[in-house]
């Protein structure tokens, strides 16, 4: 019997359809099993006493820790649920909806913690004075309005470099997602207020025209906080490149800063903390400057002023909280004879003796605060 060619083609086609259909069925039968991993949340505190909203959130952040197992943090969602009178918060962790089929959590009982909250009305958190950038324009006016209303707390090199304009301005910083201050210094022609020509200064300060709560006095405890960033390629000299000072006002030792945070050229370059009990300054702590370059840093400096005072400083990365620098002294002389008060200064103040070591710089600062504790 002779088969028609078309019949043979039809048979082959049907066989191909059956084979393809069988392959598709097998593929559809293959299911991806979810990854079994335990995510959890833990609190080191069952009761938190808080003073204000910022204090509460900071204490919660410090108390709560998360475990993401084999998942990524971005694949989970965390929530804080407060009751109406803020006497309790429930903190939870869960997989995002789009990842709930990807992971299987075998133990959901550790996915939430409950923390009791008590508002501290009798001892509220001290409120500090804060200077934060608010956007380009009238930067000098903003600084003055906080540090010395109606006066002049800015020591800039504008007098010898008027064509550049103001040497402190504001810009938006994408890393902090907020406005910040930018301090300019130029190796030429900037100097120190048209007074000293072997150095140059661009600093802000408190001084005798500032409000009393911005001046450190004997037996008072003060916390200074600020953020700063040294740009990639930052250069310092073998002389001095200061970024922050605490200076006495009044008495025979007023010209010598009590504490100085300074960059120093060397092998390698260093970030140094310097101290002077009298008229001689010594280096009391240092770290490799490279660790502090091209990243936002947050400084917390706590000092009790007195002949038997205390001093603590911590510098950490804003991005992940990594502590890069610490120094603490529970018994140190923080008051000079005949002093009236102590004032903070921030900015860039550097020697021009070895100007070949330097370059034009832009140092960024943000969120200065001064808080009297006692």
QUIFENDA-V640393 format. One record per backbone hydrogen bond with DSSP energy under -1.0 kcal/mol. NH is the residue of the N-H (numbers start at 1). CO is the residue of the C=O. E is the energy in kcal/mol with one decimal. If there is no record, write none. Layout:
# QUIFENDA-V640393
nh=[NH NH]
co=[CO CO]
e=[E E]
This chain:
# QUIFENDA-V640393
nh=[8 9 10 11 12 13 14 15 16 17 18 19 20 21 22 23 24 25 26 27 28 29 30 35 37 40 41 42 44 48 50 56 57 58 59 60 61 62 63 64 65 67 71 75 76 77 79 81 83 86 89 90 91 92 93 94 96 99 100 103 104 111 113 115 116 117 118 120 121 129 131 142 143 144 145 147 148 151 155 161 164 169 171 173 177 178 180 181 182 183 184 185 192 193 195 196 200 201 202 203 204 205 206 210 214 215 216 219 220 222 223 224 225 226 227 228 229 234 242 243 244 245 246 247 249 254 256 258 259 260 261 262 263 264 265 270 271 272 273 274 275 276 282 284 285 287 289 291 292 293 294 297 298 299 300 301 302 303 304 305 309 311 312 313 314 315 316 317 318 321 324 325 327 329 332 334 339 340 341 342 343 345 346 347 348 349 350 351 352 355 357 358 361 363 364 365 366 368 369 370 371 373 374]
co=[4 5 6 7 8 9 10 11 12 13 14 15 16 17 18 19 20 21 22 23 24 25 27 102 104 67 110 65 63 116 118 52 53 54 55 56 57 58 59 60 42 40 68 72 73 94 92 90 88 83 115 81 113 79 111 77 75 96 97 99 35 108 91 89 46 87 48 50 119 370 368 138 139 140 141 143 144 148 203 158 161 182 180 178 173 173 171 365 169 363 167 361 196 191 192 192 350 191 348 155 346 153 344 207 211 212 342 305 217 303 371 301 369 299 366 297 364 231 349 261 261 345 259 343 341 251 253 246 246 274 244 272 241 270 237 264 287 262 285 260 282 258 275 273 273 271 269 288 289 290 230 228 316 226 314 224 312 222 310 220 332 329 302 327 300 325 298 322 296 317 315 315 313 311 309 306 336 249 249 216 247 245 204 243 202 242 200 240 198 352 354 355 185 183 229 181 227 131 225 129 223 221 221]
e=[-1.4 -1.8 -2.3 -2.2 -2.2 -2.4 -2.4 -2.4 -2.2 -2.3 -2.2 -2.2 -2.6 -2.6 -2.2 -2.1 -2.5 -2.3 -1.9 -2.3 -2.6 -1.4 -1.1 -3.1 -2.2 -2.2 -2.4 -2.6 -2.1 -2.4 -2.3 -2.6 -2.4 -2.1 -2.3 -2.4 -2.3 -2.0 -1.9 -2.5 -2.9 -2.5 -2.3 -1.6 -1.8 -3.0 -1.9 -2.5 -2.1 -1.8 -2.2 -2.3 -2.5 -2.4 -2.1 -1.8 -2.2 -2.0 -1.1 -1.6 -3.1 -1.5 -2.1 -2.7 -2.6 -2.5 -2.7 -3.3 -1.2 -2.7 -3.1 -1.9 -2.5 -2.5 -2.2 -2.6 -2.0 -2.6 -3.3 -1.1 -1.3 -2.0 -1.9 -3.0 -1.5 -1.4 -2.8 -3.0 -2.9 -3.1 -3.0 -2.0 -2.5 -1.1 -2.3 -1.7 -2.5 -1.4 -2.3 -2.1 -2.6 -1.7 -1.3 -2.8 -2.0 -1.8 -2.7 -3.0 -1.7 -2.7 -2.8 -3.3 -2.1 -1.7 -2.6 -2.0 -2.2 -1.8 -3.2 -3.1 -1.3 -2.0 -2.3 -2.7 -2.5 -1.1 -1.4 -2.3 -1.4 -2.2 -2.6 -2.7 -2.8 -2.5 -2.3 -2.6 -2.9 -3.6 -3.0 -3.0 -2.9 -2.1 -3.2 -2.7 -1.2 -1.7 -2.4 -1.4 -2.2 -1.1 -3.9 -2.4 -2.9 -3.4 -2.4 -3.2 -2.9 -2.5 -2.5 -2.8 -2.7 -2.4 -2.4 -2.4 -1.9 -2.6 -2.2 -2.6 -2.3 -1.9 -2.7 -1.6 -1.8 -2.7 -2.1 -3.2 -1.8 -3.7 -1.1 -2.3 -2.7 -2.1 -2.2 -1.7 -2.0 -2.0 -2.5 -2.4 -2.9 -1.2 -2.2 -1.7 -2.5 -2.4 -2.0 -2.4 -2.0 -2.1 -2.4 -2.1 -2.3 -3.1 -1.2]
